[in-house]
Amino acid sequence: MKLLHVDASPKSERSNSRALARHFVDCLRELNVKLDIDYLDLMEHPPAHINESFTIAAYTPTEQRTDAMVQTLAPSTALCKRVLDADAFLFAMPMHNFSYPSVFKAFIDNIIRAELTYVVDSTGQYVGQLVRQRTLFITTRGTDMRAGMPLSHMDALTPSLNAAFGFIGVQSPNFVNAQPTQFAAKEEREKALERARIELTTIAKTWASEQKN
Ligand SMILES: Cc1cc2nc3c(=O)[nH]c(=O)nc-3n(C[C@H](O)[C@H](O)[C@H](O)COP(=O)(O)O)c2cc1C
């Protein structure tokens, strides 16, 4: 399985989302899933934010692009290729101000590309191209936004991930949301991480069994 593993936390060793992502990869390995990992650390390799030349180039039909436009789009095109080449996605990130870290937004802006990750068919419908990839989002949140909690309506991260990745074809992604990881007593934080590890172990088993079928 070619797994594109993307980390987006600004923290390194102390990051909860990175640790949970490592746990998931370890689970897959223990289950003898053959992994070919394409690793992308967005803090080390942050994609560029969208600028004017990008917007012009991106919305110029492929066959009409100048060499300069092709050059402008090259890093985004390369990221799209990595995404399209993968069999599965592991995206790990903290919640930052109710949504994803800005570096992950830049990643999304670079991988949603016409004629690459989505196409427009003859009837004008948008057709996402990432329909074959299994997808897991690991998110960590300092507060507890689970359903029924007072802050649950503040979760703009889950719907935004579903919208962006649904547009490019991702179907039925798994979510493991560890919460509360910061603004709670130590015992509550530890329980949140343990719940997440248990969920990740279960998802790894499902991925492993699907791969054997
Ligand atoms: C800039 C910043 C913004 C944050 N915004 C939120 C937030 O909106 N909601 C929340 O529950 N936690 C928020 N947190 C807390 C983190 O989501 C939490 O500590 C998470 O576990 C960090 O994951 P990491 O260790 O992988 O970086 C924020 C943390 C930072 C640094």
The ligand as an SDF file (V2000), in Angstrom:
LIG
                    3D

 31 33  0  0  0  0  0  0  0  0999 V2000
   -2.5180   28.4010   17.4580 C   0  0  0  0  0  0  0  0  0  0  0  0
   -3.3620   27.3750   18.1740 C   0  0  0  0  0  0  0  0  0  0  0  0
   -4.7340   27.3910   18.0210 C   0  0  0  0  0  0  0  0  0  0  0  0
   -5.5120   26.4400   18.6510 C   0  0  0  0  0  0  0  0  0  0  0  0
   -6.8640   26.4760   18.4550 N   0  0  0  0  0  0  0  0  0  0  0  0
   -7.6440   25.5410   19.0650 C   0  0  0  0  0  0  0  0  0  0  0  0
   -9.0560   25.5380   18.8620 C   0  0  0  0  0  0  0  0  0  0  0  0
   -9.6070   26.3280   18.1160 O   0  0  0  0  0  0  0  0  0  0  0  0
   -9.7840   24.5940   19.4980 N   0  0  0  0  0  0  0  0  0  0  0  0
   -9.2130   23.6670   20.3190 C   0  0  0  0  0  0  0  0  0  0  0  0
   -9.9270   22.8480   20.8630 O   0  0  0  0  0  0  0  0  0  0  0  0
   -7.8700   23.6280   20.5080 N   0  0  0  0  0  0  0  0  0  0  0  0
   -7.0860   24.5510   19.8940 C   0  0  0  0  0  0  0  0  0  0  0  0
   -5.7150   24.5030   20.0730 N   0  0  0  0  0  0  0  0  0  0  0  0
   -5.1250   23.3980   20.8690 C   0  0  0  0  0  0  0  0  0  0  0  0
   -4.5850   22.2870   19.9730 C   0  0  0  0  0  0  0  0  0  0  0  0
   -5.5370   21.8840   19.0060 O   0  0  0  0  0  0  0  0  0  0  0  0
   -4.2120   21.0680   20.8260 C   0  0  0  0  0  0  0  0  0  0  0  0
   -3.2440   21.4290   21.7710 O   0  0  0  0  0  0  0  0  0  0  0  0
   -3.7060   19.9020   19.9830 C   0  0  0  0  0  0  0  0  0  0  0  0
   -3.5610   18.7550   20.7910 O   0  0  0  0  0  0  0  0  0  0  0  0
   -2.3530   20.2140   19.3600 C   0  0  0  0  0  0  0  0  0  0  0  0
   -1.9700   19.1010   18.5520 O   0  0  0  0  0  0  0  0  0  0  0  0
   -0.4130   18.8760   18.2340 P   0  0  0  0  0  0  0  0  0  0  0  0
    0.2030   18.5040   19.5810 O   0  0  0  0  0  0  0  0  0  0  0  0
   -0.3350   17.7810   17.2640 O   0  0  0  0  0  0  0  0  0  0  0  0
    0.1180   20.1720   17.7120 O   0  0  0  0  0  0  0  0  0  0  0  0
   -4.9150   25.4410   19.4560 C   0  0  0  0  0  0  0  0  0  0  0  0
   -3.5200   25.4290   19.5880 C   0  0  0  0  0  0  0  0  0  0  0  0
   -2.7510   26.3720   18.9510 C   0  0  0  0  0  0  0  0  0  0  0  0
   -1.2500   26.3310   19.0940 C   0  0  0  0  0  0  0  0  0  0  0  0
  1  2  1  0
  2  3  1  0
  2 30  2  0
  3  4  2  0
  4  5  1  0
  4 28  1  0
  5  6  2  0
  6  7  1  0
  6 13  1  0
  7  8  2  0
  7  9  1  0
  9 10  1  0
 10 11  2  0
 10 12  1  0
 12 13  2  0
 13 14  1  0
 14 15  1  0
 14 28  1  0
 15 16  1  0
 16 17  1  0
 16 18  1  0
 18 19  1  0
 18 20  1  0
 20 21  1  0
 20 22  1  0
 22 23  1  0
 23 24  1  0
 24 25  2  0
 24 26  1  0
 24 27  1  0
 28 29  2  0
 29 30  1  0
 30 31  1  0
M  END
$$$$
